């Protein structure tokens, strides 16, 4: 694990529920992008999130006036410090059984397009307000990292090279 930085911000303001019958009902649907960023050595970039303590891909909600690719590029820069370009798509993830409950009462249903990106020379690896660790991992190193199952699915889909079925 290279380029790791640490900074903690607790308590965790988000809780993930996946196929949990006791999950709160969603009240929000927000388009979002996540990005599998792969460097020249084949390593994937991950961040350890402050809101749930899990490893995740960079990403977040799309703003009005930006394209999905621009969202992935912006979120990656904000959350990891790196400049990237988008070179493909990993898949579409819209599981209505996966919701995120936030402290402010929002319960967001998952709606994310996962993009494939690569670094383009600018930026230095760093943490943000949303992460307390950022690091590169060989694909096999991701197997034992703590992460929510929807992020693990994106990484598995990328590693397999298959375009997943939209569900």
N, C-alpha and C positions, 0 to 999 in steps of 0.2 A: 504494500500500500504506500504509494508515494504522494507527496503533496498534501498530507493531512494537516489540517488545522483544527483547533478545538475552541469552542465557545458554547456555553450552555445558557439557555433561557427557559426557565420553567415557571409556572406550571404549564402543562400541555393544554392549549385551548381547542383541540380537535380530537374527536374520537371517531374511529372508523368502525363501521358495521358492515359485515358481508354475509348475506343470506342468514341473518339473525332475525327470528320471528319477534324478538323484543326490541328491535331497532325502532327509533322514532320514524314517523312518516316524513318523507321528503316534502319540502316547501319551496325548493329552488332547483333549477336546472341551468347550469352555466357551461357554455362551451369552453374547453380547455385543451391545452397541448402539453404533452410530455415528450422528452427527447432522449433517445438512446444515443449518446455521444461516444464515438469510438475513435481512439487515437491511432497513429501510424503503427503502433505495436499491437493493436487489436484489443486494447483494454477499454473498459467501459467506465464512464464517469458517474459517480454516485455522490449523493449528499445525505448526511444524517440530519433529519428534520427536527426542528425544535418543538413542533406541535405534537408529535407522537413518538419521538425518539427512534424512529425506524429509518433504515436506509431507503432511499428513493431516487428516482430519476429527476432531473430538473424539470420543472414545468409549472403551469398554473393557468389561471383563467385568461381568456382572450378579452382584450379591451375593444371597445367600439373604435372603428377606424383602422384596425390592423388586420392583416391576413393571418391565417393560421401559422404559416411559416415565420412571419414576423413575431408572432406570440412566442413560438418556441425559441427563437433567437434571443428575444428580449429576456424571457424567463431564465434561460441558461446563463446569460450575462449577469443578471441581477443576483442569481442564486449561487453561482460558482466563480464569477469573474472572467470566464472565458468567452471569446468571440468564436462563433461557429457559423457554418453554413448548413442548410438542410439539403440532404442528398437523396432522401427517400422517405418511405412510410413503413412503419412496422405493423400498425393495425388500428382498428377502431374499437373502443372499449366503452360500452354503454349498458352495463349491467344495472337494471333497476333495483336489484337486491343489494347493491353496494351504495351505501350512503355515508356522508361525512357530517357529523354533528359538531357545530361550533358553539362556543360559549355565548355568543350573541343571539342564539335561538335559530340560526339558519341550519337547515338540514338539507344538504345538497345531494342530489342524485348524481352518480357518476356519468359523465359524458366527456370522453377524452379521445383525441386522436394522438397516437404515439408516432412521432417522426424519427427519422434517422439523421444524425448530424455528425459533422467532423470539425475539429478545431481548424481555424484559419489564421493562426499566427498571433492574434492580438489577445491581450489580457493575461492576468496572473491568477492562478488558482487561489481562491480565498473563500471564507465563509461569509454568510450574510445574516440578516435578522431571522431568516427562515432555516438556517442550518448551523450546526456547531461542529461539523466535520465535513470535509469534501476530499474525495480521494479517487484515484484510478484503481481499477481492479481487473485482473485477468478474469475472463468469463467464468472459469471454474471456481474462482475465489468467491463468487457471489452466492454459491449454493447454500452456505451456512450463515449468511448475514441475516440479521433480523429485518424483515420487511413485510409489508402487507401483501396478501396473496395477489392482488391485482397488479402490483408492481412486479412481483416475481413472474407473473404470467407474461407481461410485456418483455421481460428479459429472456424468458424461455422462448417466446415467439421469435425474438431477434436471433437468438442462438440457433434455432432450428432452421431459419431461413424461409419458413413458411409464412404466407400471408394468412392470418387467422380469419375464420368465418365471422362475419358481423353478427352479433346477437343482440 
